[in-house]
Amino acid sequence: MRIALTHNLRINDSEEEAEFDSPETIATIARALEKAGHHVETIDVTGPASRLVARLEAFLPDIVFNTAEGRRGRMRRGFYPALFEELGLPYTGSDPYTLCVTLDKAMTKKILAGFGVASPRGRFLTKASLKSGGLDELHFPVIVKPNFEGSSKGISQASVASDAHELTRVLEDVLGRYPDGVLVERFVPGVDVRVVKVDGVPAMPPVEIAVDASYERRWGILDFTLSHEKEHLMKPRVPAELSARVLERLREVSDRAFTALGFHDVAALDFRVGPDGEVSFLSATALPSFEPNTALFASAATLGMDYDQTVLAVLRAAALRLGLQAALETKSRPRSRKTQLTVGFAFNMKRIESHDGDDREAEYDSPKTIDAISKAIESFGHVVVPLEANQDFPRVLMSSNVDVVFNIAEGISGRNREAQVPNLCELLGVPYTGSDSATLSICLDKALTKKILHDVDTPEFQVLVTGREKLRPFKYPVMVKPNQEGTSKGISQKSVCDDEAQVREVARELIERYGQPALVEEYIFGREFTVGLLGEKRPRVLPPMEVVFLNPNPRPVYDYECKQDWEKHVRYEVPANLTKDELRAMEKVCRTTFMALGCRDVARIDLRLTPEGRVYVIEVNPLPGLTPDYSDLCLIANGAKIAYRTLIGDVLSGSIKRWRERQGTRETEANGHAPPAASSTTSVAATPTPPEAAGSGGVLLPN
């Protein structure tokens, strides 16, 4: 079978991403499916939904193996299955309704109460409902937990209140962090037991969650710290050390709950068993963790099932439920449509060593980079045709019969040089990666870019054509740089000028050396950042990378020398250390800039963050470097746990989507119908990540 493994990739250890899957877990699931003969594409759903749609439409899986939690909102777990249903794609696991209901702890308990499943008496509260009172009916001690969270998020040993005064403090804290609402319920002392179910696997025994005595617990609850930072102290105990009567009661209650909540394929229920043997329902999840050594796999192991067999049992349950037995048994389905593309690879090869001070080919790519990109494209099953963007490029492109072009060519000369390859592709009707020729030409002209960016902050500037023009009343110091160069060409410490005489001297040197105007702009004091973006319309903003200058300098510059020998001059921090407000502001500025300039597929934006919190756009690069472990975008991808192969595939997939749309238009016209309107949802389809280098991923094959 062709299986899309959809997930939220965990990038960091923050509480916000606690429910997401680690790269190691996704790799382990993928290996289990691949060893059974299935074709697996790992797809990180993080980012705009349009981007996910593009990936799925390109790959057309037989089934989606879904572990995606969603990032925000009370309906987040149901969003992706609802999207799969809209696309007509079968998927593993429960339907959107069940996923949403079971994320709501209070609603789940109300439903189960009607089926005779007892849970601790409690109340759902928000800041507004607190005003109506009713807390006097609670019996202490009580536990306060976020109502719409899983994975013990928001729960600590301090979540239990023994009196009204303590409850007020706990409510203020938890509601401040989780304003959607909390569940306040009677605290039940006892042991924690998880009951798991995989359809088609009979009699999976309950699992007792035992905790090492060395972990100090005032109330004996499974809090966030224990579940995520000291998980080695938790041991699943199977069989649970419970009486036969309690085990029978657990089975009886669990069967009722599983049926009442309408779970499919795999699910888990959490209970507390009190000292008197009382069984109290706590929570349910339709998306249990696939991390190894969890209750799901501990229970399955008692039946002689290892990790791989358990994963395949979930897949088998979904296949049987959906009538996909034939596809499951034959492992793959023949495709009548083209699944291998001929990809023209347009580049300019560097033949002059830039480290020697000659920057004429500084923007060109080395044979090593060209080879790395070629291999990444070929790894998806495509054929690569090298197309060096020299004077022979038009003739070679016309005769190459390529389906799409992967473009990293900087062009030969002139202020429209980056648009040369896209212009020829547009003339011949060949889809290509990256922004179109207009955007590339605009962004290469730094002054023109700033004129277009009305809704974001950019430094005050002036263009000098001769160096003799009357200068604006700038606030010094200012930067002087070539107006139409990249890779920091022409930028050095000398570029920071303190007066008019210095400005004119540097400007004349640059005008003479590069044969183009010089740009003068006010120097922005603050932290230096660069941000990568992937997609179209509403792109995915990758974690910002801070460029930390190592040498003490009150006016540091990320100049040409820094980029050539960066180890001596800077340190890169990704993800950067930013507050939520700073990160939100930076993402907004980058998206606004990306869309205002009409960028597509990929771009990198250089920023300065002032001590006052203002974000300034310094430069925009819609054709960023792709040298593995060196180029800024590649370092950003590494920090976001996106493998290099995945990054290349992300960029390529936009052109594949446009190729598919073009093929569809041709077929429609050939059948005598008017071509359909262009899709308003164009986005990047990410690429699969091999198990040994799991990161965010997606698909690259056209249907």
C-alpha positions as CSV (number, residue, x, y, z in Angstrom):
1,M,0.0,0.0,0.0
2,R,0.9,3.6,-0.5
3,I,0.8,5.1,3.1
4,A,1.0,8.7,4.1
5,L,2.2,8.9,7.7
6,T,0.8,12.2,8.9
7,H,2.1,13.7,12.1
8,N,3.1,16.8,14.1
9,L,6.9,16.7,14.4
10,R,8.3,17.6,17.8
11,I,11.0,20.2,17.4
12,N,11.6,21.1,21.0
13,D,10.8,19.9,24.5
14,S,8.3,22.6,25.3
15,E,5.0,21.9,26.8
16,E,3.3,23.2,23.7
17,E,4.7,20.3,21.6
18,A,4.4,17.7,24.3
19,E,1.7,15.7,22.4
20,F,3.8,15.8,19.1
21,D,5.9,12.9,17.9
22,S,9.6,12.8,18.0
23,P,11.6,12.2,14.8
24,E,12.7,8.8,16.3
25,T,9.1,7.7,16.8
26,I,8.1,8.7,13.2
27,A,11.1,6.9,11.8
28,T,10.2,3.8,13.9
29,I,6.6,3.7,12.6
30,A,7.8,4.3,9.1
31,R,10.3,1.4,9.3
32,A,7.6,-0.9,10.7
33,L,5.3,-0.2,7.7
34,E,8.1,-0.3,5.1
35,K,9.5,-3.6,6.4
36,A,6.0,-5.0,5.6
37,G,6.4,-3.9,2.0
38,H,4.5,-0.7,2.0
39,H,5.5,2.6,0.4
40,V,5.6,5.2,3.1
41,E,5.7,9.0,2.9
42,T,6.2,10.8,6.2
43,I,4.3,14.1,6.2
44,D,4.6,16.7,8.9
45,V,1.3,18.5,8.9
46,T,2.7,21.7,10.6
47,G,1.9,24.7,8.5
48,P,-0.9,25.8,6.3
49,A,-3.6,23.2,5.4
50,S,-3.2,24.1,1.7
51,R,0.4,22.8,1.9
52,L,-0.8,19.5,3.4
53,V,-3.5,19.2,0.7
54,A,-0.9,19.7,-2.0
55,R,1.3,16.9,-0.5
56,L,-1.6,14.5,-0.3
57,E,-3.0,15.2,-3.7
58,A,0.5,14.7,-5.2
59,F,1.0,11.4,-3.5
60,L,-2.5,10.0,-3.6
61,P,-2.1,7.4,-0.8
62,D,-4.1,4.3,-0.4
63,I,-4.5,5.2,3.2
64,V,-3.3,7.8,5.7
65,F,-1.7,6.5,8.9
66,N,-2.6,9.4,11.1
67,T,-0.9,10.5,14.4
68,A,-1.4,14.2,14.0
69,E,-2.6,16.1,17.1
70,G,-3.1,19.5,15.6
71,R,-1.5,22.6,17.0
72,R,-4.3,24.8,18.5
73,G,-8.0,24.9,19.3
74,R,-10.5,22.7,20.9
75,M,-11.2,20.9,17.6
76,R,-7.6,20.4,16.6
77,R,-7.5,16.6,16.7
78,G,-10.5,16.3,14.4
79,F,-9.3,18.8,11.9
80,Y,-7.0,16.5,9.9
81,P,-9.4,13.5,9.7
82,A,-12.1,15.9,8.5
83,L,-9.7,17.1,5.8
84,F,-8.9,13.6,4.8
85,E,-12.6,12.9,4.4
86,E,-13.1,16.0,2.3
87,L,-10.3,14.8,0.1
88,G,-11.8,11.3,-0.1
89,L,-8.8,9.7,1.6
90,P,-9.1,6.7,3.9
91,Y,-7.3,7.0,7.2
92,T,-6.5,5.1,10.4
93,G,-8.1,5.9,13.7
94,S,-11.4,7.4,14.9
95,D,-13.5,9.9,13.1
96,P,-13.4,13.7,13.7
97,Y,-16.4,13.6,16.0
98,T,-14.9,11.1,18.4
99,L,-11.5,12.8,18.3
100,C,-13.0,16.2,19.2
101,V,-15.3,14.7,21.9
102,T,-12.6,12.8,23.7
103,L,-10.3,15.8,23.7
104,D,-13.1,17.5,25.8
105,K,-12.7,15.7,29.2
106,A,-16.0,17.1,30.6
107,M,-18.0,16.1,27.6
108,T,-16.5,12.6,27.5
109,K,-17.5,12.1,31.1
110,K,-21.1,13.3,30.5
111,I,-21.4,10.8,27.6
112,L,-20.0,7.9,29.6
113,A,-22.2,8.7,32.6
114,G,-25.2,7.7,30.5
115,F,-23.5,4.3,29.9
116,G,-22.9,3.6,33.6
117,V,-19.2,4.5,33.6
118,A,-18.4,6.3,36.8
119,S,-15.9,9.2,37.0
120,P,-15.0,11.6,39.9
121,R,-17.6,14.3,40.5
122,G,-16.4,17.5,38.9
123,R,-17.2,20.7,37.1
124,F,-16.1,22.4,34.0
125,L,-15.0,26.0,34.6
126,T,-13.9,29.1,32.7
127,K,-13.0,32.5,34.0
128,A,-16.6,33.6,33.1
129,S,-18.3,30.7,34.8
130,L,-16.3,31.2,38.0
131,K,-18.5,34.2,38.7
132,S,-21.6,32.1,39.0
133,G,-20.1,30.3,42.0
134,G,-20.9,26.6,42.7
135,L,-17.5,25.7,44.1
136,D,-19.0,25.1,47.5
137,E,-20.4,21.8,46.2
138,L,-17.0,20.4,45.6
139,H,-15.5,17.9,48.0
140,F,-11.8,18.4,48.7
141,P,-9.2,17.5,47.8
142,V,-9.8,18.3,44.1
143,I,-7.5,18.3,41.1
144,V,-7.5,21.0,38.4
145,K,-6.6,20.0,34.9
146,P,-6.9,21.7,31.4
147,N,-10.1,20.4,29.9
148,F,-8.8,20.3,26.3
149,E,-5.3,18.9,26.6
150,G,-3.6,15.5,26.7
151,S,-0.2,14.2,27.7
152,S,-0.5,15.6,31.2
153,K,-0.2,19.1,29.9
154,G,-0.8,21.7,32.6
155,I,-0.7,19.1,35.4
156,S,1.8,19.2,38.2
157,Q,1.9,18.1,41.8
158,A,0.6,21.6,42.6
159,S,-2.6,20.9,40.6
160,V,-4.3,19.3,43.6
161,A,-6.0,21.7,46.1
162,S,-6.9,20.6,49.6
163,D,-9.1,23.6,50.4
164,A,-10.9,26.6,48.9
165,H,-8.0,29.0,49.3
166,E,-5.6,26.7,47.6
167,L,-8.1,26.0,44.8
168,T,-8.3,29.7,44.1
169,R,-4.6,29.9,43.6
170,V,-4.5,26.8,41.3
171,L,-7.5,28.0,39.2
172,E,-5.8,31.4,38.6
173,D,-2.6,29.7,37.5
174,V,-4.2,27.0,35.2
175,L,-6.9,29.2,33.7
176,G,-4.2,31.8,33.0
177,R,-2.3,29.3,30.9
178,Y,-5.3,27.4,29.5
179,P,-8.2,30.0,29.1
180,D,-10.4,27.6,27.1
181,G,-11.4,26.0,30.4
182,V,-10.5,23.6,33.1
183,L,-12.0,20.5,34.7
184,V,-12.1,20.6,38.5
185,E,-12.9,17.1,40.0
186,R,-12.6,15.2,43.2
187,F,-9.1,13.8,43.6
188,V,-9.1,10.0,43.8
189,P,-6.1,8.4,45.5
190,G,-4.9,5.1,44.1
191,V,-3.1,3.6,41.2
192,D,-3.2,4.7,37.5
193,V,-4.2,2.1,35.0
194,R,-4.4,2.4,31.2
195,V,-6.6,0.1,29.1
196,V,-5.7,0.0,25.4
197,K,-7.5,-1.5,22.5
198,V,-6.5,-2.4,19.0
199,D,-9.4,-3.6,16.9
200,G,-9.0,-7.3,16.0
201,V,-6.6,-7.9,18.9
202,P,-8.5,-9.7,21.6
203,A,-8.1,-9.4,25.4
204,M,-5.3,-6.8,25.6
205,P,-4.5,-6.7,29.4
206,P,-4.8,-3.5,31.4
207,V,-1.5,-1.8,32.2
208,E,-0.6,-0.4,35.6
209,I,1.6,2.7,35.5
210,A,4.1,2.2,38.3
211,V,6.4,5.0,39.4
212,D,9.8,4.7,41.0
213,A,9.7,5.6,44.7
214,S,12.6,8.0,44.3
215,Y,10.2,10.5,42.6
216,E,8.7,12.7,45.2
217,R,4.9,13.0,44.7
218,R,2.8,14.8,47.2
219,W,-0.4,13.5,45.7
220,G,0.8,10.5,43.6
221,I,-0.4,11.8,40.2
222,L,1.2,11.4,36.8
223,D,2.2,15.0,36.2
224,F,3.8,16.6,33.2
225,T,7.3,16.5,34.6
226,L,7.1,12.8,35.3
227,S,5.5,12.0,31.9
228,H,8.0,14.0,29.8
229,E,11.1,14.8,31.8
230,K,11.5,11.8,34.1
231,E,9.6,9.2,32.0
232,H,12.4,6.7,32.8
233,L,10.9,6.6,36.3
234,M,7.6,5.3,35.0
235,K,7.3,1.6,34.3
236,P,4.3,-0.1,32.6
237,R,3.4,-3.1,34.7
238,V,1.7,-5.9,32.9
239,P,-0.2,-7.7,34.3
240,A,-1.4,-5.0,36.7
241,E,-1.1,-5.9,40.4
242,L,-4.9,-5.8,40.9
243,S,-7.4,-8.3,42.2
244,A,-9.4,-10.5,39.8
245,R,-12.5,-8.6,40.7
246,V,-11.0,-5.2,39.9
247,L,-9.5,-6.5,36.6
248,E,-12.9,-7.9,35.6
249,R,-14.5,-4.6,36.5
250,L,-12.0,-2.7,34.4
251,R,-12.7,-4.9,31.4
252,E,-16.4,-4.5,31.8
253,V,-16.3,-0.7,32.1
254,S,-13.7,-0.4,29.3
255,D,-15.8,-2.3,26.9
256,R,-18.8,0.0,27.6
257,A,-16.6,3.1,27.2
258,F,-15.0,2.0,23.9
259,T,-18.4,1.3,22.4
260,A,-20.0,4.5,23.8
261,L,-17.3,6.7,22.4
262,G,-17.2,5.1,18.9
263,F,-13.5,4.5,18.7
264,H,-11.9,3.0,15.6
265,D,-8.7,0.9,15.2
266,V,-6.8,2.0,18.3
267,A,-7.6,3.9,21.5
268,A,-6.8,4.1,25.2
269,L,-8.7,4.8,28.5
270,D,-7.2,6.0,31.7
271,F,-8.6,5.0,35.1
272,R,-7.8,5.4,38.8
273,V,-8.3,2.4,41.0
274,G,-8.8,3.5,44.6
275,P,-7.6,1.6,47.8
276,D,-11.1,0.1,48.1
277,G,-11.0,-1.2,44.5
278,E,-13.3,1.6,43.2
279,V,-12.7,2.1,39.4
280,S,-12.9,5.7,38.3
281,F,-12.7,6.8,34.7
282,L,-10.3,9.8,34.1
283,S,-9.8,10.4,30.4
284,A,-9.8,8.8,26.9
285,T,-7.7,9.3,23.9
286,A,-8.3,8.3,20.3
287,L,-4.7,9.1,19.5
288,P,-2.6,7.1,21.9
289,S,1.2,7.6,21.8
290,F,3.3,5.4,19.5
291,E,6.4,6.1,21.5
292,P,8.1,2.7,22.3
293,N,7.7,1.5,25.9
294,T,4.3,3.0,26.3
295,A,1.2,1.1,27.6
296,L,0.0,0.2,24.1
297,F,3.2,-1.8,23.3
298,A,3.6,-3.1,26.8
299,S,0.1,-4.6,26.6
300,A,0.6,-6.0,23.1
301,A,3.9,-7.6,24.2
302,T,2.1,-9.8,26.6
303,L,0.3,-11.3,23.6
304,G,3.6,-11.9,21.8
305,M,3.4,-8.8,19.6
306,D,6.4,-6.6,19.1
307,Y,6.4,-3.0,18.1
308,D,6.2,-3.6,14.3
309,Q,3.4,-6.1,14.7
310,T,1.4,-3.7,16.8
311,V,1.7,-0.9,14.3
312,L,0.7,-3.3,11.5
313,A,-2.3,-4.5,13.6
314,V,-3.6,-0.9,13.7
315,L,-3.1,-0.6,9.9
316,R,-4.9,-4.0,9.4
317,A,-7.8,-2.9,11.6
318,A,-8.3,0.2,9.5
319,A,-7.9,-1.7,6.2
320,L,-10.6,-4.2,7.2
321,R,-13.0,-1.5,8.4
322,L,-12.5,0.4,5.2
323,G,-12.7,-2.5,2.8
324,L,-9.0,-2.2,1.8
325,Q,-8.1,-5.8,2.4
326,A,-7.0,-6.4,-1.2
327,A,-4.7,-3.3,-1.2
328,L,-3.3,-4.4,2.1
329,E,-2.4,-7.9,0.8
330,T,-0.9,-6.8,-2.5
331,K,1.1,-4.1,-0.6
332,S,1.0,-1.6,-3.5
333,R,-1.5,-0.5,-6.2
334,P,-0.5,0.0,-9.8
335,R,-0.7,3.6,-11.0
336,S,-1.9,4.5,-14.5
337,R,-0.6,8.0,-14.2
338,K,3.0,9.2,-14.5
339,T,4.9,8.9,-11.2
340,Q,8.5,9.7,-12.5
341,L,9.4,13.1,-13.7
342,T,12.3,14.4,-15.8
343,V,13.6,17.3,-13.7
344,G,15.8,19.9,-15.4
345,F,18.3,21.2,-12.9
346,A,19.3,24.8,-13.7
347,F,22.4,26.1,-11.9
348,N,25.5,28.3,-12.3
349,M,28.7,26.4,-11.3
350,K,31.3,28.2,-9.3
351,R,34.8,27.9,-10.8
352,I,36.5,30.8,-9.0
353,E,37.4,30.3,-5.3
354,S,35.6,33.1,-3.4
355,H,37.7,32.8,-0.3
356,D,40.6,34.4,-2.2
357,G,38.8,37.7,-2.2
358,D,37.4,37.4,-5.8
359,D,33.6,37.6,-5.4
360,R,32.6,37.5,-9.0
361,E,31.1,34.0,-8.6
362,A,30.3,34.2,-4.9
363,E,26.6,33.5,-5.6
364,Y,27.3,30.5,-7.8
365,D,27.2,27.0,-6.5
366,S,30.0,24.5,-6.0
367,P,30.1,21.1,-7.7
368,K,29.5,19.6,-4.3
369,T,26.3,21.5,-3.7
370,I,25.1,20.7,-7.2
371,D,25.7,17.0,-6.7
372,A,23.9,17.1,-3.3
373,I,20.8,18.7,-4.8
374,S,20.9,16.3,-7.8
375,K,21.0,13.2,-5.5
376,A,18.2,14.6,-3.3
377,I,16.0,15.0,-6.3
378,E,16.9,11.5,-7.7
379,S,16.1,9.9,-4.3
380,F,12.4,10.5,-5.1
381,G,12.6,8.5,-8.2
382,H,13.0,11.4,-10.7
383,V,15.5,11.7,-13.5
384,V,17.8,14.7,-13.3
385,V,19.0,16.6,-16.4
386,P,21.8,19.0,-15.6
387,L,21.2,22.4,-17.2
388,E,24.1,24.9,-16.6
389,A,22.6,28.4,-17.1
390,N,25.2,29.7,-19.6
391,Q,24.8,30.9,-23.1
392,D,23.8,27.4,-24.3
393,F,20.9,27.2,-21.8
394,P,18.0,28.2,-24.1
395,R,19.0,25.6,-26.7
396,V,19.6,22.8,-24.2
397,L,16.4,23.6,-22.4
398,M,14.3,23.4,-25.6
399,S,15.8,20.0,-26.5
400,S,15.8,18.5,-23.0
401,N,12.1,17.6,-22.9
402,V,12.0,18.1,-19.1
403,D,8.8,18.1,-17.1
404,V,9.8,20.7,-14.5
405,V,12.9,22.7,-13.7
406,F,14.6,22.9,-10.3
407,N,16.1,26.4,-10.4
408,I,19.0,27.7,-8.4
409,A,20.6,29.7,-11.2
410,E,21.8,33.2,-10.3
411,G,22.1,34.3,-14.0
412,I,25.0,35.8,-15.9
413,S,24.7,39.5,-15.6
414,G,22.4,42.5,-15.3
415,R,19.8,43.5,-12.7
416,N,17.4,40.9,-14.1
417,R,19.9,38.1,-14.1
418,E,18.1,36.0,-11.5
419,A,15.0,36.1,-13.8
420,Q,16.8,34.7,-16.9
421,V,16.0,31.1,-16.3
422,P,12.4,31.6,-15.1
423,N,11.7,33.8,-18.1
424,L,12.8,31.1,-20.5
425,C,10.8,28.5,-18.6
426,E,7.7,30.7,-18.8
427,L,8.3,31.2,-22.6
428,L,8.4,27.4,-23.1
429,G,5.6,26.6,-20.6
430,V,7.8,24.6,-18.3
431,P,6.9,24.8,-14.6
432,Y,9.9,25.6,-12.3
433,T,10.7,26.0,-8.7
434,G,10.7,29.2,-6.8
435,S,9.4,32.7,-7.4
436,D,8.5,33.9,-10.8
437,S,10.7,36.2,-12.9
438,A,9.0,39.4,-11.7
439,T,9.6,38.7,-8.0
440,L,13.2,37.6,-8.6
441,S,13.9,40.9,-10.4
442,I,12.2,43.0,-7.8
443,C,13.9,41.4,-4.9
444,L,17.4,41.7,-6.4
445,D,16.8,45.4,-6.5
446,K,17.0,46.3,-2.7
447,A,15.6,49.8,-3.1
448,L,12.7,48.7,-5.2
449,T,11.9,45.9,-2.7
450,K,11.7,48.5,0.1
451,K,9.4,50.7,-1.9
452,I,6.9,47.8,-2.2
453,L,7.1,46.9,1.5
454,H,4.6,49.5,2.8
455,D,3.3,47.4,5.7
456,V,6.6,46.5,7.4
457,D,9.4,48.4,8.8
458,T,12.5,48.9,6.6
459,P,15.5,51.2,7.2
460,E,15.3,54.7,5.7
461,F,17.3,54.7,2.4
462,Q,18.5,56.5,-0.7
463,V,19.9,55.2,-4.0
464,L,23.1,56.9,-5.3
465,V,23.7,56.5,-9.0
466,T,26.9,58.5,-9.2
467,G,27.8,59.2,-5.5
468,R,27.5,62.9,-6.1
469,E,23.8,63.3,-5.4
470,K,22.6,65.4,-2.5
471,L,22.2,63.1,0.6
472,R,19.0,62.9,2.6
473,P,19.3,64.0,6.3
474,F,20.1,60.5,7.6
475,K,20.4,59.5,11.2
476,Y,24.0,58.2,11.3
477,P,25.5,55.7,11.2
478,V,24.4,54.3,7.8
479,M,25.1,51.3,5.7
480,V,26.3,51.6,2.1
481,K,26.0,48.5,-0.1
482,P,25.6,47.5,-3.8
483,N,21.9,47.8,-4.7
484,Q,21.7,44.6,-6.8
485,E,23.9,42.0,-5.3
486,G,23.5,39.0,-2.9
487,T,25.6,36.9,-0.6
488,S,26.7,40.2,1.1
489,K,28.9,41.1,-1.9
490,G,30.4,44.5,-1.4
491,I,29.6,44.6,2.3
492,S,32.3,44.9,4.9
493,Q,32.9,46.8,8.2
494,K,33.9,49.7,6.0
495,S,30.2,49.8,4.8
496,V,29.2,51.3,8.2
497,C,29.6,55.1,7.7
498,D,29.5,57.9,10.2
499,D,29.3,61.0,8.0
500,E,28.7,62.2,4.5
501,A,32.3,62.0,3.4
502,Q,32.6,58.3,4.2
503,V,29.3,57.6,2.5
504,R,30.5,59.2,-0.8
505,E,33.8,57.5,-0.6
506,V,32.3,54.0,-0.1
507,A,29.5,54.6,-2.6
508,R,31.9,55.6,-5.4
509,E,34.0,52.5,-4.8
510,L,31.0,50.2,-5.0
511,I,29.5,52.0,-8.1
512,E,32.8,51.6,-9.9
513,R,33.5,48.0,-8.8
514,Y,30.0,46.6,-9.4
515,G,28.7,48.8,-12.2
516,Q,25.4,49.6,-10.4
517,P,24.0,52.1,-8.0
518,A,24.8,52.1,-4.3
519,L,22.2,51.8,-1.6
520,V,22.5,54.0,1.5
521,E,20.3,53.0,4.5
522,E,20.2,53.8,8.1
523,Y,22.0,51.3,10.3
524,I,19.6,49.4,12.6
525,F,20.9,48.5,16.0
526,G,19.8,45.2,17.4
527,R,19.9,41.4,17.1
528,E,20.4,39.9,13.6
529,F,18.0,37.2,12.4
530,T,17.3,35.3,9.2
531,V,14.1,33.4,8.6
532,G,13.2,30.7,6.1
533,L,9.8,30.3,4.5
534,L,8.3,27.4,2.5
535,G,5.1,27.4,0.6
536,E,2.8,29.8,-1.2
537,K,-0.1,32.1,-0.4
538,R,0.2,31.6,3.4
539,P,3.7,30.0,3.8
540,R,5.1,28.0,6.6
541,V,7.6,30.2,8.6
542,L,10.5,28.1,9.8
543,P,12.1,28.8,13.3
544,P,14.1,32.0,13.1
545,M,17.9,31.7,13.3
546,E,19.9,34.3,15.2
547,V,23.3,35.3,13.9
548,V,25.3,35.9,17.1
549,F,28.5,37.9,16.6
550,L,31.5,36.5,18.4
551,N,33.8,39.5,18.3
552,P,32.9,42.6,20.4
553,N,31.7,45.3,18.1
554,P,28.9,47.9,18.9
555,R,28.0,47.9,15.2
556,P,28.4,44.4,13.9
557,V,27.7,43.6,10.3
558,Y,26.9,40.1,8.8
559,D,29.2,40.9,5.9
560,Y,30.9,39.0,3.1
561,E,33.9,38.0,5.3
562,C,31.6,36.6,8.0
563,K,29.8,34.4,5.5
564,Q,33.0,33.0,3.9
565,D,34.6,32.1,7.3
566,W,31.6,32.1,9.6
567,E,33.2,29.9,12.3
568,K,35.6,32.8,13.2
569,H,33.0,35.5,13.4
570,V,29.5,34.3,14.3
571,R,27.5,31.6,16.0
572,Y,24.1,30.4,14.8
573,E,21.3,29.8,17.2
574,V,18.2,28.0,15.8
575,P,15.6,28.0,17.0
576,A,16.4,31.5,18.3
577,N,15.7,32.5,21.9
578,L,12.7,34.7,21.5
579,T,9.7,35.5,23.6
580,K,6.3,34.5,22.2
581,D,5.5,38.1,21.3
582,E,8.8,38.5,19.5
583,L,8.3,35.3,17.6
584,R,4.7,36.2,16.7
585,A,5.8,39.6,15.5
586,M,8.7,38.2,13.4
587,E,6.4,35.6,11.8
588,K,3.9,38.2,10.9
589,V,6.5,40.5,9.3
590,C,7.9,37.6,7.3
591,R,4.6,36.4,6.0
592,T,3.6,39.9,5.1
593,T,6.8,40.5,3.3
594,F,6.7,37.1,1.5
595,M,3.1,37.7,0.2
596,A,3.6,41.4,-0.6
597,L,6.5,40.5,-3.0
598,G,4.7,37.5,-4.5
599,C,7.3,35.0,-3.3
600,R,6.7,31.3,-4.0
601,D,7.9,27.9,-2.8
602,V,10.9,29.2,-0.8
603,A,12.5,32.4,0.5
604,R,14.8,33.7,3.2
605,I,14.3,37.1,4.9
606,D,17.0,38.9,6.9
607,L,15.9,40.9,9.9
608,R,17.0,43.1,12.7
609,L,15.2,43.2,16.0
610,T,15.7,46.4,17.9
611,P,15.9,46.6,21.7
612,E,12.4,48.2,21.6
613,G,11.0,45.1,19.9
614,R,10.6,46.5,16.4
615,V,11.3,44.1,13.5
616,Y,13.0,45.6,10.5
617,V,13.3,43.8,7.1
618,I,16.8,44.2,5.8
619,E,16.8,42.1,2.7
620,V,14.7,39.4,1.0
621,N,16.2,36.5,-0.9
622,P,13.8,34.4,-2.9
623,L,16.6,32.3,-4.3
624,P,18.5,31.3,-1.1
625,G,21.6,29.1,-1.1
626,L,21.1,25.4,-0.6
627,T,24.6,24.2,0.4
628,P,24.2,21.4,2.9
629,D,25.2,22.4,6.5
630,Y,26.5,25.8,5.3
631,S,23.8,27.9,3.7
632,D,21.6,29.8,6.2
633,L,18.4,28.1,5.0
634,C,19.9,24.7,5.4
635,L,21.0,25.6,8.9
636,I,17.5,26.8,9.7
637,A,16.1,23.5,8.3
638,N,18.5,21.5,10.5
639,G,17.2,23.5,13.5
640,A,13.7,22.6,12.6
641,K,14.6,18.9,12.2
642,I,14.0,19.0,8.5
643,A,16.3,16.7,6.7
644,Y,18.2,18.1,3.7
645,R,16.4,15.7,1.3
646,T,13.1,16.9,2.7
647,L,14.0,20.6,2.2
648,I,14.9,20.0,-1.4
649,G,11.7,18.0,-1.9
650,D,9.7,20.8,-0.3
651,V,11.0,23.3,-2.8
652,L,10.5,20.9,-5.8
653,S,7.0,19.9,-4.9
654,G,5.6,23.4,-5.7
655,S,6.7,23.0,-9.3
656,I,5.2,19.4,-9.4
657,K,1.9,20.8,-8.3
658,R,1.9,23.3,-11.1
659,W,2.9,20.6,-13.5
660,R,-0.1,18.5,-12.4
661,E,-2.4,21.5,-12.8
662,R,-1.0,22.1,-16.3
663,Q,-1.5,18.4,-17.3
664,G,-5.1,18.6,-16.0
665,T,-5.7,21.7,-18.1
666,R,-4.3,20.0,-21.2
667,E,-6.5,17.0,-20.6
668,T,-9.6,19.1,-20.2
669,E,-8.9,21.1,-23.4
670,A,-8.2,17.9,-25.3
671,N,-11.7,16.6,-24.2
672,G,-13.3,19.7,-25.7
673,H,-14.0,21.5,-22.4
674,A,-13.0,24.9,-21.1
675,P,-10.0,24.8,-18.8
676,P,-10.8,24.9,-15.1
677,A,-10.0,28.0,-13.1
678,A,-6.6,28.0,-11.5
679,S,-6.6,26.7,-8.0
680,S,-6.6,29.4,-5.3
681,T,-4.8,27.0,-3.0
682,T,-1.2,26.6,-4.2
683,S,1.3,25.3,-1.7
684,V,4.4,23.4,-1.2
685,A,4.2,19.6,-1.0
686,A,6.9,18.5,1.3
687,T,9.0,15.4,0.8
688,P,9.3,12.1,2.5
689,T,12.1,11.7,5.1
690,P,13.9,8.4,5.2
691,P,13.7,6.6,8.6
692,E,17.4,7.2,9.2
693,A,17.0,11.0,8.9
694,A,13.4,11.7,10.0
695,G,12.2,15.2,9.9
696,S,9.2,17.0,8.5
697,G,8.3,15.4,5.3
698,G,5.8,14.9,2.5
699,V,5.4,13.8,-1.0
700,L,6.8,14.4,-4.4
701,L,5.2,12.0,-6.9
702,P,2.5,13.3,-9.2
703,N,-0.7,11.2,-9.4
